[in-house]
Amino acid sequence: MADLITLLITGISEGAHIFLMASSLSVILGLMKVVNFAHGTLFLWGAYAFQMIFNGISGQVNNTLAWLISLLGAIVAGFILGIIFEKVFIARVYGNIGAQILITIGLQIVFTELVRVFWGARVIAVARPEFLQGVSNFSGVIIVHYRIFLIAVGILVAIAGHFILTGTRAGMIIRAGVQNSEMVGALGININRYFTLVFAVGAALAGLGGALFAPIGGTVSPEIGNSSQLLAFIVVIIGGMGNFMGSALGSLFLGVMMALIGWTIPDLALIAPVTLMALVLIFRPQGLFGLAVKH
Amino acid sequence: MSLLKVENLVSYIGLFTILHGINMEIQAGEAVGILGRNGAGKTTFLRTVMGLVKTRSGVIELDGQSLVGKPPHKISQMGIALCPEDYGVFDELSISENLALAKHKDDTATQDRITYVLDLFPDLKLAYKRPARTLSGGQRQMLSVGRSLVNETQLILIDEPSKGLAPIVIEKMALALKEISKKSTILLVEQNFNMALAVTDRYYIIDEGRTVHNGIMQELANDKELQHRHLGL
């Protein structure tokens, strides 16, 4: 039983982490109809911006402060890159899915190579902040403090995202835009501004995801963006395109499933998420929890 | 000066030219019908005026200001509202959110207009907080038309409001549009001739992307030969 609870905590924290990537990817896909294969790169740059700042200023300032500044740096890096990606590249290929795929894969390749150019191909160590280090043991249930923190961040982002989407005019416009962006424009709203905003906030969330990922394994490398992106795409399919809360539930489902399968049948750990995605695409293309995006 | 002036309008979608020469003048306060067979270019014309379809050449002016090349949100802010053929209602938003989304200003006059819409279409008031996906086709049309009244609009473009509706709902909609036409200028695309006759005073006939005829609605109603020639009635 203790093992099961430990696994559940691990799975939920993995889900919370995937959610940071998947929620923004889902809204970008739903609102802008952009298949963004560069999302993993934004995650990667978040992780590298975080390690660069954290490793650079640790020891010079208080550890917690250094960690907070680094986290903020990763979010800002993601946000700025998001604006550049959207304004310079993506805005030119709205409505052209083939061009979007090619251009975002191109961005993924170029910006991953730029990471190698700037920081090298080697693995770089990243420590957890001191106040989140440590493990507790409650009657055999192992609780890694950093994982509890990830769950808290995931919950906070989900609540904040839900509040913004349902309680503000900007959220209302985004929800309407997911269903029919052309009509939103015809009502007098400059939807392109919201496209840029959503893409940049999504990129910032991916950057945050990268920054929070780095201390889990204790290292970063140029390959980490690809695997996270794949999981995020799986969640988008499971949760339903454009459905923010669907991506929260999808992330949770995927995180727990991967943790349980990884423990019980390790050989299936990699196959299971992709198989689940294929099954959802075949039998429930609108997603397990989601609403079909209306065109 | 005409409220809407369209001259030699040519517009296209992708590689295809859809409108080959539309000419039209609408005065403020008029209710004008756009008639024609299926595929004649009526919907494309409304979408071109709204900036949703690209103009290749020609003139579109609202109160002397050119609309050509302007994005839809600017055209909406200039005072044109569109009620599209598929209603353009946001299913996952409530009725109140659908109306609120259309607001250009958050002032008393706008709130008064929303109250007017809810009085005009009591069905919307009854289901005010319900998601639009729960509405019937007729109620969706009411919401679409009501949304076009939220702002101080100069011209309302309405695309086939009778499409897919039951006869009794069409009658109610025709009465509502007649009421709206007392305060607003309306350009109505309609296949249902009786609906067009009930709401509009003048008409233009579009065929193969061109305006081929125009005149007084009542005269068209009395001229069976003209109806047959241009509308296949």
HADDOCK unambig.tbl for C-alpha pairs under 7 A between the chains (distance, minus, plus):
assign (segid A and resid 173 and name CA) (segid B and resid 101 and name CA) 6.98 0.50 0.50
assign (segid A and resid 176 and name CA) (segid B and resid 90 and name CA) 5.84 0.50 0.50
assign (segid A and resid 179 and name CA) (segid B and resid 90 and name CA) 6.52 0.50 0.50
assign (segid A and resid 183 and name CA) (segid B and resid 88 and name CA) 6.09 0.50 0.50
assign (segid A and resid 185 and name CA) (segid B and resid 72 and name CA) 5.59 0.50 0.50
assign (segid A and resid 185 and name CA) (segid B and resid 73 and name CA) 4.81 0.50 0.50
assign (segid A and resid 186 and name CA) (segid B and resid 72 and name CA) 5.01 0.50 0.50
assign (segid A and resid 186 and name CA) (segid B and resid 73 and name CA) 5.38 0.50 0.50
assign (segid A and resid 186 and name CA) (segid B and resid 76 and name CA) 5.98 0.50 0.50
assign (segid A and resid 186 and name CA) (segid B and resid 82 and name CA) 6.96 0.50 0.50
assign (segid A and resid 187 and name CA) (segid B and resid 73 and name CA) 6.33 0.50 0.50
assign (segid A and resid 187 and name CA) (segid B and resid 76 and name CA) 5.95 0.50 0.50
assign (segid A and resid 187 and name CA) (segid B and resid 102 and name CA) 5.38 0.50 0.50
assign (segid A and resid 188 and name CA) (segid B and resid 72 and name CA) 6.87 0.50 0.50
assign (segid A and resid 188 and name CA) (segid B and resid 73 and name CA) 3.76 0.50 0.50
assign (segid A and resid 188 and name CA) (segid B and resid 74 and name CA) 6.28 0.50 0.50
assign (segid A and resid 188 and name CA) (segid B and resid 76 and name CA) 4.73 0.50 0.50
assign (segid A and resid 188 and name CA) (segid B and resid 77 and name CA) 5.40 0.50 0.50
assign (segid A and resid 189 and name CA) (segid B and resid 73 and name CA) 5.24 0.50 0.50
assign (segid A and resid 190 and name CA) (segid B and resid 73 and name CA) 5.68 0.50 0.50
